[in-house]
Amino acid sequence: MTTVAQLITKQRRFVRDFSKLTRETWDGDGSTLAFRTNDNPILEASYTVKIGAVVQTETTDYTIDLDNGLVTFKAASVPASGDDNVSIDFKYAALRDEDWLEIFNNVIRDIRDSLYSEEIDTTNITTVAKQNEYSLATISTNIVDVLSIAMRTSSSNPWVDLRTLGMGWKYLAEANEIQINPTFDVAGNAMKIHYLYGFDEVTATTEDVDVPTKWFNVLKLYMAAEYYDRIVPDKLTETAVVTKERTYHPAETVIRAAEYYRGKGDEALKKVRPPKRAKPIPNRAK
């Protein structure tokens, strides 16, 4: 299983967003608390801050804004006067891991209706007497579609499709619930939900990537497209600094790269997109 961190490392290599190790030093004057690096954003867990030869403790002695490269010392830890006696060793790149994690989640949301897996759940939903709506949140929050619903009265009995019982149903995607009509008369009978679900978003780089390896190329291309979209503003700023002309945009090259990778992602997606499973037209719940 590939972790998000491993995927990000591969993605950095693909777009050549390599991290760079550097050191910056400043002169303390006994009163200045804030020092800004020339290069940023600073990568997570890559930095060491010192006053003289003494390593400082984050949150106790200082805080750091990784996006802007701003190191701010606490009043009790203000650097004394000295030449180059304040230093930070760190790595920086175009995007932090947090940004790449956000890109990954954006792509997962964008392709959720196109790349999905098929599952059957028989344990999370049971019948409730006189109830029309059943939330599917206990099964998944990423359900794309429901293909069929069945029920049985005991583990020794066969599953029976609701249609054969004269019951209609429909899936409400926005609410992630099914509506059934007419309602069940008896509570506690098991229900079988045959559904399609999209892949999970993540909250940390230590998590596993839920997407099968065969679809990684689609992820790679779409993530590259958003990467180039994100660095366009910086490229426009660099252009303004160098050319002094606000209307000259060599960042168009970066924009074209984003368009190129998004187009390649679309092509790759068409090749691997699973067909939507046909389902019988049910009696629709009213």
Phi and psi in degrees as GROMACS dihedral restraints (atoms count N, CA, C in turn):
[ dihedral_restraints ]
;  ai    aj    ak    al  type     phi  dphi    fc
    3     4     5     6     1   -91.7    20    10
    4     5     6     7     1   133.8    20    10
    6     7     8     9     1   -86.2    20    10
    7     8     9    10     1   164.0    20    10
    9    10    11    12     1   -62.7    20    10
   10    11    12    13     1   -38.0    20    10
   12    13    14    15     1   -60.1    20    10
   13    14    15    16     1   -42.9    20    10
   15    16    17    18     1   -66.0    20    10
   16    17    18    19     1   -39.2    20    10
   18    19    20    21     1   -63.9    20    10
   19    20    21    22     1   -41.1    20    10
   21    22    23    24     1   -63.3    20    10
   22    23    24    25     1   -41.2    20    10
   24    25    26    27     1   -59.6    20    10
   25    26    27    28     1   -44.4    20    10
   27    28    29    30     1   -65.0    20    10
   28    29    30    31     1   -37.9    20    10
   30    31    32    33     1   -68.9    20    10
   31    32    33    34     1   -39.7    20    10
   33    34    35    36     1   -60.1    20    10
   34    35    36    37     1   -41.2    20    10
   36    37    38    39     1   -64.4    20    10
   37    38    39    40     1   -38.7    20    10
   39    40    41    42     1   -65.4    20    10
   40    41    42    43     1   -42.3    20    10
   42    43    44    45     1   -97.1    20    10
   43    44    45    46     1     3.6    20    10
   45    46    47    48     1    62.4    20    10
   46    47    48    49     1    38.9    20    10
   48    49    50    51     1   -91.4    20    10
   49    50    51    52     1    63.7    20    10
   51    52    53    54     1   -75.3    20    10
   52    53    54    55     1   142.1    20    10
   54    55    56    57     1   -75.4    20    10
   55    56    57    58     1   147.7    20    10
   57    58    59    60     1  -123.2    20    10
   58    59    60    61     1   132.5    20    10
   60    61    62    63     1   -94.1    20    10
   61    62    63    64     1   130.6    20    10
   63    64    65    66     1  -149.9    20    10
   64    65    66    67     1   171.7    20    10
   66    67    68    69     1  -134.4    20    10
   67    68    69    70     1   139.8    20    10
   69    70    71    72     1  -126.9    20    10
   70    71    72    73     1   144.5    20    10
   72    73    74    75     1  -129.4    20    10
   73    74    75    76     1   153.4    20    10
   75    76    77    78     1  -138.1    20    10
   76    77    78    79     1   161.9    20    10
   78    79    80    81     1   -91.3    20    10
   79    80    81    82     1   123.7    20    10
   81    82    83    84     1   -78.6    20    10
   82    83    84    85     1   152.3    20    10
   84    85    86    87     1  -131.0    20    10
   85    86    87    88     1     9.9    20    10
   87    88    89    90     1    85.7    20    10
   88    89    90    91     1    -5.4    20    10
   90    91    92    93     1  -137.1    20    10
   91    92    93    94     1   -30.6    20    10
   93    94    95    96     1   -70.2    20    10
   94    95    96    97     1   130.2    20    10
   96    97    98    99     1  -106.1    20    10
   97    98    99   100     1   -28.3    20    10
   99   100   101   102     1  -107.8    20    10
  100   101   102   103     1   133.0    20    10
  102   103   104   105     1  -134.3    20    10
  103   104   105   106     1   134.8    20    10
  105   106   107   108     1  -115.6    20    10
  106   107   108   109     1   135.3    20    10
  108   109   110   111     1   -77.8    20    10
  109   110   111   112     1   154.3    20    10
  111   112   113   114     1   -78.0    20    10
  112   113   114   115     1   -28.4    20    10
  114   115   116   117     1  -110.9    20    10
  115   116   117   118     1   136.0    20    10
  117   118   119   120     1  -163.6    20    10
  118   119   120   121     1   165.1    20    10
  120   121   122   123     1   -75.3    20    10
  121   122   123   124     1   153.7    20    10
  123   124   125   126     1   -86.0    20    10
  124   125   126   127     1   134.3    20    10
  126   127   128   129     1   -75.4    20    10
  127   128   129   130     1   146.2    20    10
  129   130   131   132     1   -57.2    20    10
  130   131   132   133     1   140.3    20    10
  132   133   134   135     1    56.3    20    10
  133   134   135   136     1    29.1    20    10
  135   136   137   138     1  -115.8    20    10
  136   137   138   139     1     3.9    20    10
  138   139   140   141     1  -120.7    20    10
  139   140   141   142     1   149.6    20    10
  141   142   143   144     1  -134.2    20    10
  142   143   144   145     1   123.5    20    10
  144   145   146   147     1  -106.3    20    10
  145   146   147   148     1   133.7    20    10
  147   148   149   150     1  -131.7    20    10
  148   149   150   151     1   149.6    20    10
  150   151   152   153     1  -116.5    20    10
  151   152   153   154     1   115.0    20    10
  153   154   155   156     1    65.2    20    10
  154   155   156   157     1  -125.8    20    10
  156   157   158   159     1  -103.9    20    10
  157   158   159   160     1     7.0    20    10
  159   160   161   162     1   -96.0    20    10
  160   161   162   163     1   120.8    20    10
  162   163   164   165     1   -70.7    20    10
  163   164   165   166     1   131.8    20    10
  165   166   167   168     1   -94.0    20    10
  166   167   168   169     1   153.1    20    10
  168   169   170   171     1  -101.1    20    10
  169   170   171   172     1   124.7    20    10
  171   172   173   174     1   -63.6    20    10
  172   173   174   175     1   145.2    20    10
  174   175   176   177     1    73.1    20    10
  175   176   177   178     1   -32.8    20    10
  177   178   179   180     1   -83.8    20    10
  178   179   180   181     1   -48.9    20    10
  180   181   182   183     1  -101.9    20    10
  181   182   183   184     1   -26.1    20    10
  183   184   185   186     1  -159.3    20    10
  184   185   186   187     1   164.7    20    10
  186   187   188   189     1  -122.2    20    10
  187   188   189   190     1   161.0    20    10
  189   190   191   192     1  -140.8    20    10
  190   191   192   193     1   134.4    20    10
  192   193   194   195     1   -98.9    20    10
  193   194   195   196     1   104.6    20    10
  195   196   197   198     1   -66.5    20    10
  196   197   198   199     1   -34.1    20    10
  198   199   200   201     1   -68.1    20    10
  199   200   201   202     1   -39.3    20    10
  201   202   203   204     1  -101.3    20    10
  202   203   204   205     1    -4.7    20    10
  204   205   206   207     1    67.3    20    10
  205   206   207   208     1    32.0    20    10
  207   208   209   210     1  -100.2    20    10
  208   209   210   211     1   118.4    20    10
  210   211   212   213     1  -102.4    20    10
  211   212   213   214     1   122.0    20    10
  213   214   215   216     1  -122.1    20    10
  214   215   216   217     1   116.7    20    10
  216   217   218   219     1   -82.6    20    10
  217   218   219   220     1   149.6    20    10
  219   220   221   222     1   -71.9    20    10
  220   221   222   223     1   156.0    20    10
  222   223   224   225     1   -57.9    20    10
  223   224   225   226     1   -35.5    20    10
  225   226   227   228     1   -72.4    20    10
  226   227   228   229     1   -12.0    20    10
  228   229   230   231     1  -118.6    20    10
  229   230   231   232     1    21.7    20    10
  231   232   233   234     1   -56.0    20    10
  232   233   234   235     1   130.2    20    10
  234   235   236   237     1   -64.8    20    10
  235   236   237   238     1   134.4    20    10
  237   238   239   240     1   -71.6    20    10
  238   239   240   241     1   168.4    20    10
  240   241   242   243     1   -64.8    20    10
  241   242   243   244     1   139.5    20    10
  243   244   245   246     1   172.2    20    10
  244   245   246   247     1   159.9    20    10
  246   247   248   249     1   -88.6    20    10
  247   248   249   250     1   122.4    20    10
  249   250   251   252     1    50.2    20    10
  250   251   252   253     1    36.9    20    10
  252   253   254   255     1   -92.2    20    10
  253   254   255   256     1    -0.5    20    10
  255   256   257   258     1  -116.0    20    10
  256   257   258   259     1   128.0    20    10
  258   259   260   261     1  -143.0    20    10
  259   260   261   262     1   157.5    20    10
  261   262   263   264     1  -142.4    20    10
  262   263   264   265     1   127.2    20    10
  264   265   266   267     1  -100.7    20    10
  265   266   267   268     1   129.5    20    10
  267   268   269   270     1  -159.0    20    10
  268   269   270   271     1   166.6    20    10
  270   271   272   273     1  -112.1    20    10
  271   272   273   274     1   146.2    20    10
  273   274   275   276     1  -138.8    20    10
  274   275   276   277     1   159.3    20    10
  276   277   278   279     1  -154.0    20    10
  277   278   279   280     1  -178.3    20    10
  279   280   281   282     1   -67.0    20    10
  280   281   282   283     1   -37.7    20    10
  282   283   284   285     1  -132.7    20    10
  283   284   285   286     1   146.9    20    10
  285   286   287   288     1   -82.2    20    10
  286   287   288   289     1   165.9    20    10
  288   289   290   291     1   -57.9    20    10
  289   290   291   292     1   -36.4    20    10
  291   292   293   294     1   -60.3    20    10
  292   293   294   295     1   -37.8    20    10
  294   295   296   297     1   -67.7    20    10
  295   296   297   298     1   -42.0    20    10
  297   298   299   300     1   -65.1    20    10
  298   299   300   301     1   -37.0    20    10
  300   301   302   303     1   -63.2    20    10
  301   302   303   304     1   -40.5    20    10
  303   304   305   306     1   -65.8    20    10
  304   305   306   307     1   -39.2    20    10
  306   307   308   309     1   -61.5    20    10
  307   308   309   310     1   -44.6    20    10
  309   310   311   312     1   -57.1    20    10
  310   311   312   313     1   -47.0    20    10
  312   313   314   315     1   -65.6    20    10
  313   314   315   316     1   -37.2    20    10
  315   316   317   318     1   -61.5    20    10
  316   317   318   319     1   -43.9    20    10
  318   319   320   321     1   -65.5    20    10
  319   320   321   322     1   -42.0    20    10
  321   322   323   324     1   -58.1    20    10
  322   323   324   325     1   -42.7    20    10
  324   325   326   327     1   -65.1    20    10
  325   326   327   328     1   -39.4    20    10
  327   328   329   330     1   -67.5    20    10
  328   329   330   331     1   -34.4    20    10
  330   331   332   333     1  -101.5    20    10
  331   332   333   334     1     5.4    20    10
  333   334   335   336     1   -58.6    20    10
  334   335   336   337     1   -34.9    20    10
  336   337   338   339     1   -83.3    20    10
  337   338   339   340     1    -3.4    20    10
  339   340   341   342     1  -111.9    20    10
  340   341   342   343     1   -34.6    20    10
  342   343   344   345     1  -118.0    20    10
  343   344   345   346     1   119.6    20    10
  345   346   347   348     1  -155.2    20    10
  346   347   348   349     1   167.5    20    10
  348   349   350   351     1  -116.9    20    10
  349   350   351   352     1   165.7    20    10
  351   352   353   354     1  -113.0    20    10
  352   353   354   355     1   132.4    20    10
  354   355   356   357     1  -140.5    20    10
  355   356   357   358     1   161.9    20    10
  357   358   359   360     1  -128.7    20    10
  358   359   360   361     1   128.5    20    10
  360   361   362   363     1  -113.9    20    10
  361   362   363   364     1   131.3    20    10
  363   364   365   366     1  -125.4    20    10
  364   365   366   367     1     7.2    20    10
  366   367   368   369     1  -121.7    20    10
  367   368   369   370     1   -18.6    20    10
  369   370   371   372     1   -92.0    20    10
  370   371   372   373     1   -24.3    20    10
  372   373   374   375     1  -118.8    20    10
  373   374   375   376     1   130.5    20    10
  375   376   377   378     1  -127.1    20    10
  376   377   378   379     1   158.4    20    10
  378   379   380   381     1   -67.9    20    10
  379   380   381   382     1   146.6    20    10
  381   382   383   384     1  -126.8    20    10
  382   383   384   385     1   127.7    20    10
  384   385   386   387     1   -61.3    20    10
  385   386   387   388     1   131.6    20    10
  387   388   389   390     1    64.1    20    10
  388   389   390   391     1    24.5    20    10
  390   391   392   393     1  -111.2    20    10
  391   392   393   394     1   131.8    20    10
  393   394   395   396     1   -89.7    20    10
  394   395   396   397     1   -41.2    20    10
  396   397   398   399     1  -101.8    20    10
  397   398   399   400     1   138.7    20    10
  399   400   401   402     1  -131.9    20    10
  400   401   402   403     1   117.0    20    10
  402   403   404   405     1   -72.4    20    10
  403   404   405   406     1   140.8    20    10
  405   406   407   408     1  -104.0    20    10
  406   407   408   409     1    13.5    20    10
  408   409   410   411     1   -61.6    20    10
  409   410   411   412     1   -29.7    20    10
  411   412   413   414     1   -72.0    20    10
  412   413   414   415     1   -17.4    20    10
  414   415   416   417     1   -88.4    20    10
  415   416   417   418     1   -54.5    20    10
  417   418   419   420     1  -169.6    20    10
  418   419   420   421     1   148.3    20    10
  420   421   422   423     1   -95.1    20    10
  421   422   423   424     1     1.4    20    10
  423   424   425   426     1  -116.2    20    10
  424   425   426   427     1    29.6    20    10
  426   427   428   429     1   -68.9    20    10
  427   428   429   430     1   131.5    20    10
  429   430   431   432     1   -91.9    20    10
  430   431   432   433     1   -41.7    20    10
  432   433   434   435     1  -161.7    20    10
  433   434   435   436     1   156.0    20    10
  435   436   437   438     1  -108.4    20    10
  436   437   438   439     1   127.8    20    10
  438   439   440   441     1   -92.5    20    10
  439   440   441   442     1   -39.7    20    10
  441   442   443   444     1  -159.3    20    10
  442   443   444   445     1   159.9    20    10
  444   445   446   447     1  -135.2    20    10
  445   446   447   448     1   134.1    20    10
  447   448   449   450     1  -136.0    20    10
  448   449   450   451     1   169.2    20    10
  450   451   452   453     1  -147.1    20    10
  451   452   453   454     1   161.6    20    10
  453   454   455   456     1  -149.0    20    10
  454   455   456   457     1   153.9    20    10
  456   457   458   459     1   -87.1    20    10
  457   458   459   460     1   -19.5    20    10
  459   460   461   462     1  -160.0    20    10
  460   461   462   463     1   164.3    20    10
  462   463   464   465     1   -65.5    20    10
  463   464   465   466     1   -18.1    20    10
  465   466   467   468     1   -88.5    20    10
  466   467   468   469     1    -9.1    20    10
  468   469   470   471     1   -98.4    20    10
  469   470   471   472     1   153.4    20    10
  471   472   473   474     1   -74.9    20    10
  472   473   474   475     1   157.8    20    10
  474   475   476   477     1   -71.8    20    10
  475   476   477   478     1   141.0    20    10
  477   478   479   480     1  -124.5    20    10
  478   479   480   481     1   123.7    20    10
  480   481   482   483     1   -62.7    20    10
  481   482   483   484     1   139.0    20    10
  483   484   485   486     1   -60.2    20    10
  484   485   486   487     1   -30.0    20    10
  486   487   488   489     1   -61.2    20    10
  487   488   489   490     1   -37.7    20    10
  489   490   491   492     1   -72.5    20    10
  490   491   492   493     1   -14.3    20    10
  492   493   494   495     1   -93.1    20    10
  493   494   495   496     1     3.5    20    10
  495   496   497   498     1    76.5    20    10
  496   497   498   499     1    23.1    20    10
  498   499   500   501     1  -110.0    20    10
  499   500   501   502     1   136.0    20    10
  501   502   503   504     1  -100.5    20    10
  502   503   504   505     1   157.7    20    10
  504   505   506   507     1  -153.2    20    10
  505   506   507   508     1   159.2    20    10
  507   508   509   510     1  -149.3    20    10
  508   509   510   511     1   152.0    20    10
  510   511   512   513     1  -102.8    20    10
  511   512   513   514     1   127.1    20    10
  513   514   515   516     1  -102.7    20    10
  514   515   516   517     1   103.8    20    10
  516   517   518   519     1   -63.9    20    10
  517   518   519   520     1   -43.1    20    10
  519   520   521   522     1   -63.1    20    10
  520   521   522   523     1   -39.3    20    10
  522   523   524   525     1   -86.6    20    10
  523   524   525   526     1   -12.1    20    10
  525   526   527   528     1    52.1    20    10
  526   527   528   529     1    53.9    20    10
  528   529   530   531     1  -145.3    20    10
  529   530   531   532     1   159.7    20    10
  531   532   533   534     1  -109.3    20    10
  532   533   534   535     1   146.2    20    10
  534   535   536   537     1  -114.8    20    10
  535   536   537   538     1   132.5    20    10
  537   538   539   540     1  -122.9    20    10
  538   539   540   541     1   134.5    20    10
  540   541   542   543     1  -148.5    20    10
  541   542   543   544     1   129.3    20    10
  543   544   545   546     1   -72.3    20    10
  544   545   546   547     1   168.9    20    10
  546   547   548   549     1   -78.0    20    10
  547   548   549   550     1   165.7    20    10
  549   550   551   552     1   -77.5    20    10
  550   551   552   553     1   147.0    20    10
  552   553   554   555     1   -88.0    20    10
  553   554   555   556     1   -22.3    20    10
  555   556   557   558     1  -119.9    20    10
  556   557   558   559     1   141.2    20    10
  558   559   560   561     1   -95.8    20    10
  559   560   561   562     1   155.6    20    10
  561   562   563   564     1    91.8    20    10
  562   563   564   565     1    -0.3    20    10
  564   565   566   567     1   -80.9    20    10
  565   566   567   568     1   141.3    20    10
  567   568   569   570     1   -69.3    20    10
  568   569   570   571     1   145.4    20    10
  570   571   572   573     1  -120.9    20    10
  571   572   573   574     1   141.9    20    10
  573   574   575   576     1  -110.0    20    10
  574   575   576   577     1   119.8    20    10
  576   577   578   579     1  -109.1    20    10
  577   578   579   580     1   116.1    20    10
  579   580   581   582     1   -99.1    20    10
  580   581   582   583     1   116.2    20    10
  582   583   584   585     1  -143.0    20    10
  583   584   585   586     1   165.9    20    10
  585   586   587   588     1  -110.2    20    10
  586   587   588   589     1   138.7    20    10
  588   589   590   591     1  -133.6    20    10
  589   590   591   592     1   145.8    20    10
  591   592   593   594     1   -83.3    20    10
  592   593   594   595     1   172.8    20    10
  594   595   596   597     1   -85.8    20    10
  595   596   597   598     1   154.8    20    10
  597   598   599   600     1   -77.6    20    10
  598   599   600   601     1   142.9    20    10
  600   601   602   603     1   -78.5    20    10
  601   602   603   604     1   168.6    20    10
  603   604   605   606     1  -127.7    20    10
  604   605   606   607     1   160.7    20    10
  606   607   608   609     1  -119.6    20    10
  607   608   609   610     1    -9.5    20    10
  609   610   611   612     1  -147.4    20    10
  610   611   612   613     1   150.6    20    10
  612   613   614   615     1   -71.2    20    10
  613   614   615   616     1   -13.2    20    10
  615   616   617   618     1   -81.4    20    10
  616   617   618   619     1   -10.9    20    10
  618   619   620   621     1   -74.0    20    10
  619   620   621   622     1   157.8    20    10
  621   622   623   624     1   -80.1    20    10
  622   623   624   625     1   149.2    20    10
  624   625   626   627     1   -80.7    20    10
  625   626   627   628     1   124.9    20    10
  627   628   629   630     1   -78.6    20    10
  628   629   630   631     1   -12.6    20    10
  630   631   632   633     1   -82.5    20    10
  631   632   633   634     1   134.0    20    10
  633   634   635   636     1   -59.7    20    10
  634   635   636   637     1   147.0    20    10
  636   637   638   639     1   -55.9    20    10
  637   638   639   640     1   -32.5    20    10
  639   640   641   642     1   -62.9    20    10
  640   641   642   643     1   -16.5    20    10
  642   643   644   645     1  -107.0    20    10
  643   644   645   646     1     7.6    20    10
  645   646   647   648     1   -62.6    20    10
  646   647   648   649     1   -32.2    20    10
  648   649   650   651     1   -63.7    20    10
  649   650   651   652     1   -36.5    20    10
  651   652   653   654     1   -63.3    20    10
  652   653   654   655     1   -46.2    20    10
  654   655   656   657     1   -57.1    20    10
  655   656   657   658     1   -46.9    20    10
  657   658   659   660     1   -57.3    20    10
  658   659   660   661     1   -45.4    20    10
  660   661   662   663     1   -70.3    20    10
  661   662   663   664     1   -44.0    20    10
  663   664   665   666     1   -68.3    20    10
  664   665   666   667     1   -37.2    20    10
  666   667   668   669     1   -66.4    20    10
  667   668   669   670     1   -35.6    20    10
  669   670   671   672     1   -63.9    20    10
  670   671   672   673     1   -41.0    20    10
  672   673   674   675     1   -60.0    20    10
  673   674   675   676     1   -45.5    20    10
  675   676   677   678     1   -70.3    20    10
  676   677   678   679     1   -32.0    20    10
  678   679   680   681     1   -57.2    20    10
  679   680   681   682     1   -49.7    20    10
  681   682   683   684     1   -66.6    20    10
  682   683   684   685     1   -34.9    20    10
  684   685   686   687     1   -58.2    20    10
  685   686   687   688     1   -40.3    20    10
  687   688   689   690     1   -73.7    20    10
  688   689   690   691     1   -28.7    20    10
  690   691   692   693     1   -90.4    20    10
  691   692   693   694     1    -2.8    20    10
  693   694   695   696     1   -57.2    20    10
  694   695   696   697     1   -48.0    20    10
  696   697   698   699     1   -56.5    20    10
  697   698   699   700     1   -39.8    20    10
  699   700   701   702     1   -65.5    20    10
  700   701   702   703     1   -38.7    20    10
  702   703   704   705     1   -67.2    20    10
  703   704   705   706     1   -35.4    20    10
  705   706   707   708     1   -65.2    20    10
  706   707   708   709     1   -40.1    20    10
  708   709   710   711     1   -64.6    20    10
  709   710   711   712     1   -44.4    20    10
  711   712   713   714     1   -58.9    20    10
  712   713   714   715     1   -40.5    20    10
  714   715   716   717     1   -63.2    20    10
  715   716   717   718     1   -44.9    20    10
  717   718   719   720     1   -61.8    20    10
  718   719   720   721     1   -38.4    20    10
  720   721   722   723     1   -66.3    20    10
  721   722   723   724     1   -42.4    20    10
  723   724   725   726     1   -78.1    20    10
  724   725   726   727     1   -43.5    20    10
  726   727   728   729     1   -95.9    20    10
  727   728   729   730     1   -21.7    20    10
  729   730   731   732     1    64.7    20    10
  730   731   732   733     1    13.2    20    10
  732   733   734   735     1  -116.5    20    10
  733   734   735   736     1   114.9    20    10
  735   736   737   738     1   -69.2    20    10
  736   737   738   739     1   -20.7    20    10
  738   739   740   741     1   -95.0    20    10
  739   740   741   742     1    -1.4    20    10
  741   742   743   744     1   -97.2    20    10
  742   743   744   745     1   122.2    20    10
  744   745   746   747     1  -128.5    20    10
  745   746   747   748     1    84.0    20    10
  747   748   749   750     1   -65.7    20    10
  748   749   750   751     1   -10.6    20    10
  750   751   752   753     1   -63.0    20    10
  751   752   753   754     1   -10.6    20    10
  753   754   755   756     1   -57.1    20    10
  754   755   756   757     1   -30.7    20    10
  756   757   758   759     1   -62.9    20    10
  757   758   759   760     1   -40.4    20    10
  759   760   761   762     1   -68.6    20    10
  760   761   762   763     1   -38.9    20    10
  762   763   764   765     1   -62.2    20    10
  763   764   765   766     1   -42.3    20    10
  765   766   767   768     1   -64.4    20    10
  766   767   768   769     1   -35.9    20    10
  768   769   770   771     1   -63.3    20    10
  769   770   771   772     1   -41.5    20    10
  771   772   773   774     1   -61.5    20    10
  772   773   774   775     1   -44.1    20    10
  774   775   776   777     1   -64.5    20    10
  775   776   777   778     1   -39.4    20    10
  777   778   779   780     1   -62.0    20    10
  778   779   780   781     1   -50.0    20    10
  780   781   782   783     1   -69.3    20    10
  781   782   783   784     1   -32.2    20    10
  783   784   785   786     1   -67.4    20    10
  784   785   786   787     1   -39.0    20    10
  786   787   788   789     1   -64.6    20    10
  787   788   789   790     1   -42.1    20    10
  789   790   791   792     1   -65.1    20    10
  790   791   792   793     1   -35.3    20    10
  792   793   794   795     1   -63.9    20    10
  793   794   795   796     1   -41.4    20    10
  795   796   797   798     1   -60.9    20    10
  796   797   798   799     1   -42.1    20    10
  798   799   800   801     1   -64.5    20    10
  799   800   801   802     1   -44.4    20    10
  801   802   803   804     1   -64.6    20    10
  802   803   804   805     1   -37.8    20    10
  804   805   806   807     1   -64.5    20    10
  805   806   807   808     1   -40.2    20    10
  807   808   809   810     1   -60.7    20    10
  808   809   810   811     1   -34.2    20    10
  810   811   812   813     1   -73.8    20    10
  811   812   813   814     1   -31.5    20    10
  813   814   815   816     1  -111.4    20    10
  814   815   816   817     1    -6.3    20    10
  816   817   818   819     1   -59.3    20    10
  817   818   819   820     1   125.5    20    10
  819   820   821   822     1   -71.7    20    10
  820   821   822   823     1   146.6    20    10
  822   823   824   825     1   -68.7    20    10
  823   824   825   826     1   142.5    20    10
  825   826   827   828     1   -65.4    20    10
  826   827   828   829     1   127.8    20    10
  828   829   830   831     1   -65.9    20    10
  829   830   831   832     1   128.5    20    10
  831   832   833   834     1   -68.1    20    10
  832   833   834   835     1   144.2    20    10
  834   835   836   837     1  -132.8    20    10
  835   836   837   838     1   148.2    20    10
  837   838   839   840     1   -60.8    20    10
  838   839   840   841     1   144.7    20    10
  840   841   842   843     1   -74.8    20    10
  841   842   843   844     1   112.6    20    10
  843   844   845   846     1   -81.3    20    10
  844   845   846   847     1   164.5    20    10
  846   847   848   849     1   -67.2    20    10
  847   848   849   850     1   119.1    20    10
  849   850   851   852     1   -77.1    20    10
  850   851   852   853     1   138.3    20    10
  852   853   854   855     1   -69.5    20    10
  853   854   855   856     1   144.0    20    10
